[in-house]
């Protein structure tokens, strides 16, 4: 080694990072399995994803007033997170809400006080600590034991989700491994190679006449059993397992858990039935969740915020509303012709529960 080589500086070490299917990806997959739990198996079924898509589309169409932070993309993220995880956490940033992939929460008297958030990025996530006032924490299905957490519909119906997953997995294995359409045909004693050749002769011969030697042969003075070729089908008979009604019952239970009427997915469903299912989903499931979101966002973002899901989905009886409006207009015209004061008309409207603050509900 020369003197110049002795004084020559070492090259900077090359930093290597794992990406893709490395150790980090395995840890993330394990963490995802831990978060999803046993009920996460049902998330893979088309029934659950159909319900999640209905939630996502409804919230993406919702009318949001009072803030620009709840744009349609954020509302869709909120819907999917609430449907699959039961809660969604967003850190309030300068340009909008930043979704958190994981979080730890510190509470007092069951009320969140501070958060340690994991914020995802394409090149690797980062951690942040924020107070409760800086975080929008949305949750549904909260329990009195842990009111700071939410539970998704599948976790509240674990037996139905497990049954649905088991049935669909079993059916998938049957159609993959069972000898569907296969037949066993008796044949005289023949070498295995000849049987294989004969079996290959049947392949791809759809619609053709195939002639093979009969089993009724006589040998050494005595007849063989008097039976001709009679094939035996080895296709499994799934009708006796009652798999179809059980599968439909499990699907109906999952749909009901998400607030979707099972009749919406009946092949013979007509327009009135579809509209009633939309009204049921919007009025009894999505609009209450929208009110919870609006209340949380109004507290953290400031100002009065309203979220309407029913009007964009047209989840109302249009003809009934038209008739009600016609009746109200006619009634007001009759009241005006009778010389009634506006205050009297307003009091009458309030008395029949057509206005808020009537103390009747």
MIVOPA-554240 format. One record per residue (C-alpha): x, y, z; residue in three letters; residue number from 0. Coordinates in nm, 2 decimals. Layout:
// residues N
+--------+--------+--------+---------+------+
:     px :     py :     pz : drenkol : lodo :
+--------+--------+--------+---------+------+
:      X :      Y :      Z :     ALA :  NUM :
...
+--------+--------+--------+---------+------+
***
This chain:
// residues 361
+--------+--------+--------+---------+------+
:     px :     py :     pz : drenkol : lodo :
+--------+--------+--------+---------+------+
:   0.00 :   0.00 :   0.00 :     UNK :    0 :
:   0.14 :   0.33 :  -0.10 :     UNK :    1 :
:   0.14 :   0.65 :   0.10 :     UNK :    2 :
:  -0.14 :   0.81 :  -0.11 :     UNK :    3 :
:  -0.36 :   0.50 :  -0.05 :     UNK :    4 :
:  -0.29 :   0.53 :   0.32 :     UNK :    5 :
:  -0.42 :   0.88 :   0.34 :     UNK :    6 :
:  -0.70 :   0.83 :   0.09 :     UNK :    7 :
:  -1.04 :   0.87 :   0.25 :     UNK :    8 :
:  -1.29 :   0.59 :   0.26 :     UNK :    9 :
:  -1.59 :   0.61 :   0.03 :     UNK :   10 :
:  -1.92 :   0.68 :   0.20 :     UNK :   11 :
:  -2.11 :   0.37 :   0.28 :     UNK :   12 :
:  -2.41 :   0.29 :   0.06 :     UNK :   13 :
:  -2.74 :   0.29 :   0.25 :     UNK :   14 :
:  -2.96 :  -0.01 :   0.17 :     UNK :   15 :
:  -3.33 :  -0.02 :   0.24 :     UNK :   16 :
:  -3.57 :  -0.31 :   0.19 :     UNK :   17 :
:  -3.87 :  -0.25 :  -0.02 :     UNK :   18 :
:  -4.16 :  -0.46 :  -0.15 :     UNK :   19 :
:  -4.17 :  -0.80 :   0.00 :     UNK :   20 :
:  -3.90 :  -0.74 :   0.27 :     UNK :   21 :
:  -3.91 :  -0.75 :   0.64 :     UNK :   22 :
:  -4.10 :  -0.42 :   0.66 :     UNK :   23 :
:  -4.38 :  -0.55 :   0.44 :     UNK :   24 :
:  -4.41 :  -0.86 :   0.65 :     UNK :   25 :
:  -4.45 :  -0.65 :   0.97 :     UNK :   26 :
:  -4.71 :  -0.43 :   0.80 :     UNK :   27 :
:  -4.90 :  -0.74 :   0.69 :     UNK :   28 :
:  -4.89 :  -0.88 :   1.04 :     UNK :   29 :
:  -5.01 :  -0.55 :   1.18 :     UNK :   30 :
:  -5.29 :  -0.54 :   0.93 :     UNK :   31 :
:  -5.40 :  -0.90 :   1.03 :     UNK :   32 :
:  -5.39 :  -0.79 :   1.39 :     UNK :   33 :
:  -5.61 :  -0.49 :   1.32 :     UNK :   34 :
:  -5.86 :  -0.69 :   1.11 :     UNK :   35 :
:  -5.88 :  -0.98 :   1.35 :     UNK :   36 :
:  -6.09 :  -1.29 :   1.29 :     UNK :   37 :
:  -6.37 :  -1.08 :   1.14 :     UNK :   38 :
:  -6.14 :  -0.96 :   0.87 :     UNK :   39 :
:  -6.20 :  -1.29 :   0.69 :     UNK :   40 :
:  -6.55 :  -1.17 :   0.59 :     UNK :   41 :
:  -6.40 :  -0.85 :   0.43 :     UNK :   42 :
:  -6.29 :  -1.06 :   0.14 :     UNK :   43 :
:  -6.65 :  -1.16 :   0.04 :     UNK :   44 :
:  -6.84 :  -0.98 :  -0.23 :     UNK :   45 :
:  -7.13 :  -0.94 :   0.00 :     UNK :   46 :
:  -6.93 :  -0.72 :   0.24 :     UNK :   47 :
:  -6.76 :  -0.53 :  -0.04 :     UNK :   48 :
:  -7.10 :  -0.45 :  -0.19 :     UNK :   49 :
:  -7.21 :  -0.30 :   0.13 :     UNK :   50 :
:  -6.89 :  -0.11 :   0.17 :     UNK :   51 :
:  -6.93 :   0.03 :  -0.18 :     UNK :   52 :
:  -7.28 :   0.14 :  -0.10 :     UNK :   53 :
:  -7.15 :   0.33 :   0.21 :     UNK :   54 :
:  -6.86 :   0.47 :   0.01 :     UNK :   55 :
:  -7.08 :   0.59 :  -0.28 :     UNK :   56 :
:  -7.34 :   0.74 :  -0.05 :     UNK :   57 :
:  -7.09 :   0.95 :   0.16 :     UNK :   58 :
:  -6.91 :   1.05 :  -0.16 :     UNK :   59 :
:  -7.24 :   1.20 :  -0.28 :     UNK :   60 :
:  -7.33 :   1.36 :   0.05 :     UNK :   61 :
:  -7.40 :   1.74 :   0.07 :     UNK :   62 :
:  -7.14 :   1.89 :   0.31 :     UNK :   63 :
:  -7.20 :   2.25 :   0.42 :     UNK :   64 :
:  -6.98 :   2.45 :   0.66 :     UNK :   65 :
:  -6.63 :   2.32 :   0.58 :     UNK :   66 :
:  -6.40 :   2.25 :   0.28 :     UNK :   67 :
:  -6.21 :   1.99 :   0.47 :     UNK :   68 :
:  -6.47 :   1.72 :   0.41 :     UNK :   69 :
:  -6.43 :   1.69 :   0.03 :     UNK :   70 :
:  -6.57 :   1.39 :  -0.16 :     UNK :   71 :
:  -6.24 :   1.19 :  -0.15 :     UNK :   72 :
:  -6.22 :   1.23 :   0.23 :     UNK :   73 :
:  -6.58 :   1.13 :   0.27 :     UNK :   74 :
:  -6.52 :   0.82 :   0.07 :     UNK :   75 :
:  -6.22 :   0.74 :   0.29 :     UNK :   76 :
:  -6.43 :   0.79 :   0.60 :     UNK :   77 :
:  -6.70 :   0.56 :   0.47 :     UNK :   78 :
:  -6.47 :   0.28 :   0.39 :     UNK :   79 :
:  -6.28 :   0.31 :   0.72 :     UNK :   80 :
:  -6.60 :   0.32 :   0.92 :     UNK :   81 :
:  -6.74 :   0.02 :   0.74 :     UNK :   82 :
:  -6.43 :  -0.20 :   0.77 :     UNK :   83 :
:  -6.27 :  -0.08 :   1.09 :     UNK :   84 :
:  -6.54 :   0.11 :   1.27 :     UNK :   85 :
:  -6.34 :   0.42 :   1.32 :     UNK :   86 :
:  -6.13 :   0.67 :   1.13 :     UNK :   87 :
:  -5.87 :   0.92 :   1.26 :     UNK :   88 :
:  -5.75 :   1.23 :   1.07 :     UNK :   89 :
:  -5.50 :   1.48 :   1.18 :     UNK :   90 :
:  -5.60 :   1.84 :   1.10 :     UNK :   91 :
:  -5.34 :   1.99 :   0.86 :     UNK :   92 :
:  -5.30 :   2.32 :   0.68 :     UNK :   93 :
:  -5.44 :   2.19 :   0.35 :     UNK :   94 :
:  -5.69 :   1.94 :   0.48 :     UNK :   95 :
:  -5.74 :   1.62 :   0.68 :     UNK :   96 :
:  -5.45 :   1.38 :   0.69 :     UNK :   97 :
:  -5.56 :   1.02 :   0.73 :     UNK :   98 :
:  -5.38 :   0.81 :   0.99 :     UNK :   99 :
:  -5.31 :   0.44 :   0.93 :     UNK :  100 :
:  -5.25 :   0.36 :   1.30 :     UNK :  101 :
:  -5.27 :   0.54 :   1.63 :     UNK :  102 :
:  -5.24 :   0.52 :   2.00 :     UNK :  103 :
:  -5.48 :   0.73 :   2.22 :     UNK :  104 :
:  -5.45 :   0.86 :   2.57 :     UNK :  105 :
:  -5.78 :   0.92 :   2.76 :     UNK :  106 :
:  -5.91 :   1.07 :   3.07 :     UNK :  107 :
:  -6.26 :   0.98 :   3.19 :     UNK :  108 :
:  -6.30 :   0.79 :   2.86 :     UNK :  109 :
:  -6.24 :   1.11 :   2.66 :     UNK :  110 :
:  -5.94 :   1.12 :   2.42 :     UNK :  111 :
:  -5.67 :   1.37 :   2.53 :     UNK :  112 :
:  -5.37 :   1.30 :   2.30 :     UNK :  113 :
:  -5.28 :   1.08 :   2.01 :     UNK :  114 :
:  -4.96 :   0.92 :   1.87 :     UNK :  115 :
:  -5.03 :   0.89 :   1.50 :     UNK :  116 :
:  -4.88 :   0.70 :   1.21 :     UNK :  117 :
:  -4.92 :   0.90 :   0.89 :     UNK :  118 :
:  -4.87 :   0.70 :   0.57 :     UNK :  119 :
:  -4.65 :   0.82 :   0.28 :     UNK :  120 :
:  -4.53 :   0.66 :  -0.04 :     UNK :  121 :
:  -4.17 :   0.66 :   0.06 :     UNK :  122 :
:  -4.24 :   0.55 :   0.42 :     UNK :  123 :
:  -4.47 :   0.67 :   0.69 :     UNK :  124 :
:  -4.39 :   0.91 :   0.97 :     UNK :  125 :
:  -4.51 :   0.95 :   1.33 :     UNK :  126 :
:  -4.67 :   1.25 :   1.49 :     UNK :  127 :
:  -4.80 :   1.35 :   1.83 :     UNK :  128 :
:  -5.11 :   1.56 :   1.85 :     UNK :  129 :
:  -5.36 :   1.68 :   2.11 :     UNK :  130 :
:  -5.73 :   1.57 :   2.08 :     UNK :  131 :
:  -5.83 :   1.91 :   1.95 :     UNK :  132 :
:  -5.59 :   1.86 :   1.65 :     UNK :  133 :
:  -5.74 :   1.52 :   1.56 :     UNK :  134 :
:  -6.08 :   1.43 :   1.41 :     UNK :  135 :
:  -6.17 :   1.09 :   1.55 :     UNK :  136 :
:  -6.48 :   0.93 :   1.39 :     UNK :  137 :
:  -6.62 :   0.61 :   1.54 :     UNK :  138 :
:  -6.94 :   0.40 :   1.53 :     UNK :  139 :
:  -7.06 :   0.11 :   1.74 :     UNK :  140 :
:  -6.87 :   0.24 :   2.05 :     UNK :  141 :
:  -6.90 :   0.03 :   2.36 :     UNK :  142 :
:  -6.94 :   0.16 :   2.71 :     UNK :  143 :
:  -6.63 :  -0.03 :   2.82 :     UNK :  144 :
:  -6.41 :   0.15 :   2.56 :     UNK :  145 :
:  -6.61 :   0.45 :   2.43 :     UNK :  146 :
:  -6.30 :   0.59 :   2.26 :     UNK :  147 :
:  -6.29 :   0.30 :   2.01 :     UNK :  148 :
:  -6.54 :   0.20 :   1.74 :     UNK :  149 :
:  -6.64 :  -0.14 :   1.61 :     UNK :  150 :
:  -6.73 :  -0.23 :   1.25 :     UNK :  151 :
:  -7.05 :  -0.42 :   1.16 :     UNK :  152 :
:  -6.86 :  -0.74 :   1.10 :     UNK :  153 :
:  -6.71 :  -0.75 :   1.44 :     UNK :  154 :
:  -7.06 :  -0.70 :   1.59 :     UNK :  155 :
:  -7.17 :  -1.00 :   1.38 :     UNK :  156 :
:  -6.87 :  -1.23 :   1.40 :     UNK :  157 :
:  -7.07 :  -1.56 :   1.38 :     UNK :  158 :
:  -7.24 :  -1.46 :   1.05 :     UNK :  159 :
:  -6.91 :  -1.33 :   0.90 :     UNK :  160 :
:  -6.73 :  -1.65 :   1.00 :     UNK :  161 :
:  -7.01 :  -1.86 :   0.86 :     UNK :  162 :
:  -7.02 :  -1.67 :   0.53 :     UNK :  163 :
:  -6.64 :  -1.70 :   0.49 :     UNK :  164 :
:  -6.65 :  -2.07 :   0.57 :     UNK :  165 :
:  -6.93 :  -2.14 :   0.32 :     UNK :  166 :
:  -6.77 :  -1.94 :   0.04 :     UNK :  167 :
:  -6.43 :  -2.10 :   0.11 :     UNK :  168 :
:  -6.59 :  -2.45 :   0.11 :     UNK :  169 :
:  -6.77 :  -2.39 :  -0.21 :     UNK :  170 :
:  -6.45 :  -2.25 :  -0.37 :     UNK :  171 :
:  -6.26 :  -2.57 :  -0.27 :     UNK :  172 :
:  -6.54 :  -2.79 :  -0.40 :     UNK :  173 :
:  -6.54 :  -2.63 :  -0.74 :     UNK :  174 :
:  -6.16 :  -2.64 :  -0.74 :     UNK :  175 :
:  -6.09 :  -2.99 :  -0.63 :     UNK :  176 :
:  -6.41 :  -3.19 :  -0.66 :     UNK :  177 :
:  -6.45 :  -3.42 :  -0.97 :     UNK :  178 :
:  -6.73 :  -3.22 :  -1.11 :     UNK :  179 :
:  -6.86 :  -3.37 :  -1.43 :     UNK :  180 :
:  -6.65 :  -3.68 :  -1.39 :     UNK :  181 :
:  -6.79 :  -4.03 :  -1.44 :     UNK :  182 :
:  -6.68 :  -4.38 :  -1.36 :     UNK :  183 :
:  -6.75 :  -4.63 :  -1.64 :     UNK :  184 :
:  -6.70 :  -5.01 :  -1.59 :     UNK :  185 :
:  -6.47 :  -5.19 :  -1.83 :     UNK :  186 :
:  -6.34 :  -5.54 :  -1.87 :     UNK :  187 :
:  -6.01 :  -5.63 :  -1.72 :     UNK :  188 :
:  -5.75 :  -5.45 :  -1.92 :     UNK :  189 :
:  -5.39 :  -5.33 :  -1.87 :     UNK :  190 :
:  -5.35 :  -4.99 :  -1.71 :     UNK :  191 :
:  -5.18 :  -4.84 :  -2.02 :     UNK :  192 :
:  -5.47 :  -4.95 :  -2.24 :     UNK :  193 :
:  -5.72 :  -4.80 :  -2.00 :     UNK :  194 :
:  -5.53 :  -4.47 :  -2.01 :     UNK :  195 :
:  -5.53 :  -4.48 :  -2.39 :     UNK :  196 :
:  -5.91 :  -4.55 :  -2.39 :     UNK :  197 :
:  -5.97 :  -4.27 :  -2.14 :     UNK :  198 :
:  -5.77 :  -4.03 :  -2.36 :     UNK :  199 :
:  -5.99 :  -4.13 :  -2.65 :     UNK :  200 :
:  -6.30 :  -3.99 :  -2.48 :     UNK :  201 :
:  -6.14 :  -3.65 :  -2.42 :     UNK :  202 :
:  -6.26 :  -3.37 :  -2.65 :     UNK :  203 :
:  -6.52 :  -3.60 :  -2.82 :     UNK :  204 :
:  -6.82 :  -3.39 :  -2.75 :     UNK :  205 :
:  -7.12 :  -3.46 :  -2.97 :     UNK :  206 :
:  -6.97 :  -3.77 :  -3.13 :     UNK :  207 :
:  -7.07 :  -4.13 :  -3.13 :     UNK :  208 :
:  -6.81 :  -4.34 :  -2.93 :     UNK :  209 :
:  -6.81 :  -4.71 :  -2.97 :     UNK :  210 :
:  -6.65 :  -4.93 :  -2.70 :     UNK :  211 :
:  -6.67 :  -5.30 :  -2.63 :     UNK :  212 :
:  -6.94 :  -5.40 :  -2.38 :     UNK :  213 :
:  -6.88 :  -5.55 :  -2.04 :     UNK :  214 :
:  -7.11 :  -5.85 :  -2.12 :     UNK :  215 :
:  -6.85 :  -6.11 :  -2.21 :     UNK :  216 :
:  -6.82 :  -6.48 :  -2.15 :     UNK :  217 :
:  -6.51 :  -6.66 :  -2.04 :     UNK :  218 :
:  -6.43 :  -7.02 :  -1.94 :     UNK :  219 :
:  -6.78 :  -7.15 :  -1.95 :     UNK :  220 :
:  -6.96 :  -6.88 :  -1.75 :     UNK :  221 :
:  -7.12 :  -6.54 :  -1.82 :     UNK :  222 :
:  -7.00 :  -6.22 :  -1.66 :     UNK :  223 :
:  -7.24 :  -6.03 :  -1.43 :     UNK :  224 :
:  -7.53 :  -5.93 :  -1.65 :     UNK :  225 :
:  -7.48 :  -5.55 :  -1.67 :     UNK :  226 :
:  -7.39 :  -5.33 :  -1.95 :     UNK :  227 :
:  -7.21 :  -5.00 :  -1.95 :     UNK :  228 :
:  -7.37 :  -4.79 :  -1.69 :     UNK :  229 :
:  -7.17 :  -4.48 :  -1.59 :     UNK :  230 :
:  -7.17 :  -4.35 :  -1.23 :     UNK :  231 :
:  -7.15 :  -3.98 :  -1.18 :     UNK :  232 :
:  -6.91 :  -3.87 :  -0.91 :     UNK :  233 :
:  -7.02 :  -3.50 :  -0.91 :     UNK :  234 :
:  -7.09 :  -3.41 :  -0.54 :     UNK :  235 :
:  -7.46 :  -3.35 :  -0.46 :     UNK :  236 :
:  -7.46 :  -3.02 :  -0.28 :     UNK :  237 :
:  -7.84 :  -2.99 :  -0.27 :     UNK :  238 :
:  -7.86 :  -3.23 :   0.02 :     UNK :  239 :
:  -7.61 :  -3.02 :   0.22 :     UNK :  240 :
:  -7.86 :  -2.73 :   0.23 :     UNK :  241 :
:  -7.57 :  -2.50 :   0.14 :     UNK :  242 :
:  -7.78 :  -2.27 :  -0.08 :     UNK :  243 :
:  -8.03 :  -2.16 :   0.19 :     UNK :  244 :
:  -7.76 :  -2.14 :   0.45 :     UNK :  245 :
:  -7.55 :  -1.92 :   0.23 :     UNK :  246 :
:  -7.84 :  -1.70 :   0.15 :     UNK :  247 :
:  -7.92 :  -1.67 :   0.52 :     UNK :  248 :
:  -7.56 :  -1.57 :   0.60 :     UNK :  249 :
:  -7.56 :  -1.31 :   0.32 :     UNK :  250 :
:  -7.89 :  -1.17 :   0.44 :     UNK :  251 :
:  -7.75 :  -1.14 :   0.80 :     UNK :  252 :
:  -7.44 :  -0.96 :   0.67 :     UNK :  253 :
:  -7.65 :  -0.72 :   0.46 :     UNK :  254 :
:  -7.87 :  -0.64 :   0.76 :     UNK :  255 :
:  -7.57 :  -0.58 :   0.98 :     UNK :  256 :
:  -7.46 :  -0.31 :   0.73 :     UNK :  257 :
:  -7.81 :  -0.16 :   0.72 :     UNK :  258 :
:  -7.89 :  -0.29 :   0.37 :     UNK :  259 :
:  -8.22 :  -0.46 :   0.31 :     UNK :  260 :
:  -8.15 :  -0.81 :   0.17 :     UNK :  261 :
:  -8.44 :  -0.76 :  -0.07 :     UNK :  262 :
:  -8.22 :  -0.50 :  -0.26 :     UNK :  263 :
:  -8.01 :  -0.79 :  -0.40 :     UNK :  264 :
:  -8.30 :  -1.01 :  -0.50 :     UNK :  265 :
:  -8.29 :  -1.07 :  -0.88 :     UNK :  266 :
:  -8.66 :  -1.00 :  -0.91 :     UNK :  267 :
:  -8.64 :  -0.66 :  -0.72 :     UNK :  268 :
:  -8.85 :  -0.39 :  -0.88 :     UNK :  269 :
:  -8.82 :  -0.01 :  -0.87 :     UNK :  270 :
:  -9.04 :   0.06 :  -0.56 :     UNK :  271 :
:  -8.85 :  -0.21 :  -0.37 :     UNK :  272 :
:  -8.51 :  -0.06 :  -0.46 :     UNK :  273 :
:  -8.63 :   0.29 :  -0.36 :     UNK :  274 :
:  -8.75 :   0.16 :  -0.03 :     UNK :  275 :
:  -8.42 :  -0.02 :   0.03 :     UNK :  276 :
:  -8.23 :   0.30 :  -0.05 :     UNK :  277 :
:  -8.45 :   0.50 :   0.19 :     UNK :  278 :
:  -8.40 :   0.24 :   0.47 :     UNK :  279 :
:  -8.02 :   0.25 :   0.42 :     UNK :  280 :
:  -8.00 :   0.63 :   0.40 :     UNK :  281 :
:  -8.25 :   0.71 :   0.68 :     UNK :  282 :
:  -8.17 :   0.44 :   0.94 :     UNK :  283 :
:  -7.79 :   0.38 :   0.89 :     UNK :  284 :
:  -7.61 :   0.65 :   0.69 :     UNK :  285 :
:  -7.78 :   0.97 :   0.80 :     UNK :  286 :
:  -7.72 :   0.90 :   1.17 :     UNK :  287 :
:  -7.36 :   0.83 :   1.10 :     UNK :  288 :
:  -7.34 :   1.15 :   0.90 :     UNK :  289 :
:  -7.48 :   1.34 :   1.20 :     UNK :  290 :
:  -7.20 :   1.19 :   1.42 :     UNK :  291 :
:  -6.94 :   1.29 :   1.17 :     UNK :  292 :
:  -7.09 :   1.65 :   1.15 :     UNK :  293 :
:  -7.09 :   1.68 :   1.53 :     UNK :  294 :
:  -6.73 :   1.57 :   1.56 :     UNK :  295 :
:  -6.61 :   1.79 :   1.28 :     UNK :  296 :
:  -6.80 :   2.09 :   1.41 :     UNK :  297 :
:  -6.63 :   2.05 :   1.75 :     UNK :  298 :
:  -6.28 :   2.01 :   1.60 :     UNK :  299 :
:  -6.30 :   2.23 :   1.29 :     UNK :  300 :
:  -6.53 :   2.50 :   1.43 :     UNK :  301 :
:  -6.85 :   2.64 :   1.29 :     UNK :  302 :
:  -7.17 :   2.48 :   1.21 :     UNK :  303 :
:  -7.14 :   2.17 :   0.98 :     UNK :  304 :
:  -7.42 :   1.97 :   0.82 :     UNK :  305 :
:  -7.40 :   1.66 :   0.62 :     UNK :  306 :
:  -7.70 :   1.54 :   0.42 :     UNK :  307 :
:  -7.71 :   1.19 :   0.27 :     UNK :  308 :
:  -8.08 :   1.15 :   0.20 :     UNK :  309 :
:  -8.13 :   1.43 :  -0.06 :     UNK :  310 :
:  -7.83 :   1.33 :  -0.29 :     UNK :  311 :
:  -7.94 :   0.97 :  -0.29 :     UNK :  312 :
:  -8.30 :   1.07 :  -0.37 :     UNK :  313 :
:  -8.39 :   0.85 :  -0.08 :     UNK :  314 :
:  -8.73 :   0.99 :  -0.03 :     UNK :  315 :
:  -9.08 :   0.93 :  -0.16 :     UNK :  316 :
:  -9.10 :   1.18 :  -0.45 :     UNK :  317 :
:  -9.47 :   1.14 :  -0.52 :     UNK :  318 :
:  -9.55 :   1.14 :  -0.15 :     UNK :  319 :
:  -9.35 :   1.46 :  -0.10 :     UNK :  320 :
:  -9.52 :   1.62 :  -0.40 :     UNK :  321 :
:  -9.87 :   1.53 :  -0.26 :     UNK :  322 :
:  -9.77 :   1.66 :   0.08 :     UNK :  323 :
:  -9.64 :   1.99 :  -0.07 :     UNK :  324 :
:  -9.96 :   2.03 :  -0.27 :     UNK :  325 :
: -10.17 :   1.97 :   0.05 :     UNK :  326 :
:  -9.96 :   2.22 :   0.25 :     UNK :  327 :
:  -9.99 :   2.49 :  -0.02 :     UNK :  328 :
: -10.36 :   2.43 :  -0.05 :     UNK :  329 :
: -10.40 :   2.45 :   0.33 :     UNK :  330 :
: -10.20 :   2.77 :   0.34 :     UNK :  331 :
: -10.41 :   2.92 :   0.06 :     UNK :  332 :
: -10.73 :   2.83 :   0.25 :     UNK :  333 :
: -10.59 :   2.98 :   0.57 :     UNK :  334 :
: -10.50 :   3.30 :   0.39 :     UNK :  335 :
: -10.84 :   3.31 :   0.23 :     UNK :  336 :
: -10.99 :   3.26 :   0.57 :     UNK :  337 :
: -10.79 :   3.56 :   0.71 :     UNK :  338 :
: -10.58 :   3.36 :   0.95 :     UNK :  339 :
: -10.26 :   3.53 :   1.08 :     UNK :  340 :
:  -9.92 :   3.38 :   0.98 :     UNK :  341 :
:  -9.84 :   3.32 :   1.35 :     UNK :  342 :
: -10.16 :   3.11 :   1.38 :     UNK :  343 :
: -10.06 :   2.91 :   1.07 :     UNK :  344 :
:  -9.71 :   2.86 :   1.21 :     UNK :  345 :
:  -9.85 :   2.74 :   1.54 :     UNK :  346 :
: -10.08 :   2.49 :   1.36 :     UNK :  347 :
:  -9.79 :   2.36 :   1.15 :     UNK :  348 :
:  -9.58 :   2.32 :   1.47 :     UNK :  349 :
:  -9.87 :   2.15 :   1.65 :     UNK :  350 :
:  -9.88 :   1.87 :   1.39 :     UNK :  351 :
:  -9.51 :   1.81 :   1.43 :     UNK :  352 :
:  -9.41 :   1.97 :   1.10 :     UNK :  353 :
:  -9.16 :   2.20 :   1.27 :     UNK :  354 :
:  -8.88 :   2.17 :   1.52 :     UNK :  355 :
:  -8.91 :   2.26 :   1.88 :     UNK :  356 :
:  -9.27 :   2.14 :   1.92 :     UNK :  357 :
:  -9.17 :   1.91 :   2.21 :     UNK :  358 :
:  -9.37 :   1.63 :   2.06 :     UNK :  359 :
:  -9.08 :   1.40 :   1.96 :     UNK :  360 :
+--------+--------+--------+---------+------+
***
